[in-house]
């Protein structure tokens, strides 16, 4: 058996446009009962929101096919400190995941300061987070992506916000999202796969491919997103397979 952990932006879609062949590949996975999860380092949306976006793009999935860094972060924190408390810089997806895993959201004396993506950050929030970190709250990042794409271009990502807090506090954040083995191992276990049955499909060397390589999963780099073929020479690791896009793949992983 083989199963897939599939990145979305740059692999399945770009912005609000479906990448050609993505719907066919996912349909083939479903028809062959091949296990798969969509993985995202964006903590803004709930898994239901992500599934709805995919549905509107023509991808037939349920929310159970979606695994977000917000979910991975919340589950990890709940395993570390059940019924803990968090001050959150982030939006609905992260807040929902924390609540579902027994965490309370507070504005003083939290166990953790948890940082995700979002447009609601202001300097007052950053000041409050800094004070809490200096008072002993642990700094947690849902991911360390420095920027994230929007319809109008790039905006600062979770990693940029975290870098500011790290610089101000002198405290290093602990990150749970890709390429962290915490998220990628939890996603594999969610599918009931072994290491040698797991394939990561992504468009980014620093997250998807690096995470897969570190855990000895098979890796497929698609060139429909942020990485060009000439970029590969810069890295000390390499994917098992490089293809122009997901349209070149079939469920048995052989190029079309």
C-alpha positions in Angstrom: 0.0 0.0 0.0 1.0 3.6 -0.6 -0.5 6.8 0.7 0.0 10.5 0.0 0.6 13.7 2.0 -0.2 16.4 -0.5 0.6 20.1 -0.3 -2.0 22.4 -1.8 -0.9 25.9 -2.9 1.3 25.4 -5.9 0.4 21.7 -6.2 -3.4 21.6 -6.3 -4.2 25.2 -7.0 -2.6 28.7 -7.5 -4.6 31.3 -5.7 -8.2 30.5 -6.8 -7.3 28.6 -9.9 -7.1 24.8 -10.1 -3.9 23.4 -11.5 -4.6 21.3 -14.6 -4.9 17.6 -13.8 -5.2 18.0 -10.0 -8.9 17.0 -10.0 -8.1 13.9 -12.1 -5.3 12.8 -9.8 -7.5 13.1 -6.6 -10.4 11.4 -8.3 -8.0 8.5 -9.2 -6.9 8.3 -5.6 -10.5 8.1 -4.4 -11.5 5.5 -7.0 -8.6 3.3 -6.0 -9.2 3.8 -2.3 -5.7 5.2 -1.9 -5.3 7.0 1.4 -4.3 10.7 1.3 -4.3 13.9 3.2 -4.0 17.5 2.1 -1.4 19.2 4.3 -1.3 23.0 4.8 1.0 25.3 6.7 -1.8 27.9 6.7 -3.4 28.1 10.2 -6.1 30.6 9.3 -8.8 28.3 8.0 -10.5 25.3 9.7 -10.3 22.0 7.9 -13.9 22.4 6.9 -13.1 25.8 5.3 -10.2 24.2 3.4 -12.4 21.3 2.2 -15.0 23.8 1.0 -12.4 25.7 -1.0 -11.3 22.5 -2.6 -14.8 21.5 -3.4 -15.5 24.8 -5.1 -12.4 24.2 -7.2 -13.8 20.9 -8.3 -11.9 18.6 -5.9 -14.2 16.0 -4.3 -13.1 15.7 -0.7 -14.4 15.7 2.8 -12.9 17.6 5.7 -11.3 14.4 7.0 -9.0 14.7 4.0 -7.5 17.9 5.4 -4.7 18.2 8.0 -3.6 21.7 9.0 -0.7 23.0 11.0 -3.2 24.5 13.4 -4.5 21.0 14.1 -1.0 19.6 14.5 -0.1 22.4 16.8 -3.2 22.1 19.0 -2.9 18.3 19.3 0.8 18.6 20.2 0.2 21.2 22.9 -2.7 19.1 24.3 -0.3 16.1 24.6 2.2 18.3 26.4 -0.2 20.2 28.7 -3.8 18.9 28.7 -6.4 21.7 29.4 -3.7 24.3 29.0 -4.0 28.0 28.2 -2.8 30.1 25.3 -2.5 33.6 24.1 -3.1 33.5 20.4 -1.9 35.6 17.5 -3.9 34.1 14.7 -7.4 33.5 13.3 -10.3 31.1 13.3 -8.6 27.9 12.2 -6.1 28.1 15.0 -8.6 29.2 17.6 -11.0 26.4 16.6 -8.3 23.7 16.7 -7.1 24.8 20.2 -10.6 24.8 21.6 -11.3 21.4 20.1 -8.3 20.1 21.9 -9.2 21.4 25.3 -7.3 24.7 25.4 -8.6 27.9 26.8 -7.7 31.2 25.1 -6.6 33.8 27.6 -5.2 37.3 27.6 -2.9 37.0 30.7 -0.6 34.4 32.3 -0.9 31.8 29.5 1.1 28.6 29.3 1.9 29.3 25.7 2.0 32.2 23.2 0.9 30.6 20.0 1.5 32.3 16.7 -0.2 31.7 13.3 -1.1 33.6 10.2 -3.5 36.4 10.0 -4.3 40.0 9.3 -5.4 40.9 12.8 -1.9 41.5 14.2 -1.2 44.9 15.7 1.6 46.3 17.8 -0.4 46.1 21.0 -0.8 42.4 20.5 2.9 42.0 19.8 3.7 43.9 23.0 1.4 41.8 25.0 2.9 38.6 23.6 6.4 39.8 24.3 5.5 40.5 28.0 4.0 37.1 28.4 7.0 35.4 26.8 9.4 37.3 29.1 7.2 36.2 32.0 7.7 32.6 31.1 5.1 31.6 28.5 6.5 29.3 25.9 6.6 30.6 22.3 5.0 28.2 19.8 4.9 28.7 16.0 2.3 26.9 13.8 5.0 27.2 11.1 8.1 29.2 10.2 7.1 30.2 6.6 8.4 33.8 6.2 5.6 34.9 3.8 2.4 33.5 2.4 0.7 34.2 -1.0 -2.5 36.2 -1.4 -4.5 37.3 -4.4 -2.6 40.6 -4.4 0.8 39.2 -3.8 2.9 38.1 -0.7 2.3 39.2 2.8 4.4 38.5 6.0 3.8 35.0 7.2 3.9 33.3 10.6 7.6 33.0 10.5 8.1 36.8 10.1 5.9 37.5 13.1 7.7 34.8 15.1 11.1 36.2 14.1 10.1 39.6 15.6 9.1 38.1 18.9 12.2 35.9 19.0 14.5 39.0 18.4 12.7 41.0 21.0 12.5 38.3 23.7 15.7 36.3 23.0 13.5 33.2 23.1 13.5 30.7 20.3 10.1 29.5 19.1 9.2 25.8 18.8 7.5 25.1 15.4 5.1 22.3 14.7 4.2 22.8 11.0 6.1 21.5 8.0 8.9 20.6 7.8 8.6 19.6 11.5 8.5 15.8 12.0 5.7 16.4 14.5 3.2 17.3 11.8 4.4 15.0 9.1 4.6 12.0 11.5 1.2 12.7 12.9 -0.3 12.9 9.4 1.2 9.6 8.4 -0.2 8.0 11.5 -3.6 9.5 10.8 -3.6 7.5 7.5 -2.3 4.3 9.2 0.8 4.2 7.0 4.3 3.0 7.7 7.3 5.1 6.8 8.0 3.3 3.5 4.4 3.5 2.4 4.3 7.4 2.7 4.8 9.8 -0.2 5.0 13.6 0.2 4.0 15.7 -2.8 5.0 19.3 -2.6 6.3 22.3 -4.5 8.7 23.7 -1.9 12.1 22.2 -1.1 12.4 23.9 2.4 9.1 22.5 3.8 7.5 19.6 1.9 10.6 17.9 0.5 12.9 18.6 3.5 10.3 17.2 5.9 9.8 14.1 3.8 13.5 13.5 3.4 14.1 13.9 7.1 11.5 11.2 7.9 12.6 8.9 5.0 9.3 9.2 3.2 9.3 9.1 -0.6 9.2 12.7 -2.0 7.8 14.2 -5.2 8.6 17.7 -6.2 6.2 19.4 -8.6 7.4 22.4 -10.6 4.0 24.1 -10.7 4.7 26.2 -7.6 7.6 28.0 -6.0 10.6 25.8 -7.1 12.3 25.7 -10.5 14.4 22.8 -11.7 17.6 24.9 -11.8 17.1 25.6 -8.0 17.7 22.0 -7.1 21.5 22.3 -7.4 21.5 24.5 -4.3 20.2 21.9 -1.9 22.1 19.1 -0.1 19.1 16.8 -0.4 16.9 16.0 -3.3 13.4 14.6 -4.0 12.9 11.1 -5.3 11.0 12.3 -8.3 10.6 15.7 -10.1 7.6 16.3 -12.4 6.2 19.4 -14.1 2.9 19.2 -12.2 0.6 16.8 -10.5 -0.9 16.0 -13.9 2.2 13.9 -14.6 1.4 11.5 -11.8 -0.8 8.5 -11.4 -1.7 6.9 -8.0 1.0 4.3 -8.4 3.5 7.2 -8.7 4.7 6.5 -12.2 5.0 9.5 -14.5 2.1 9.7 -16.9 
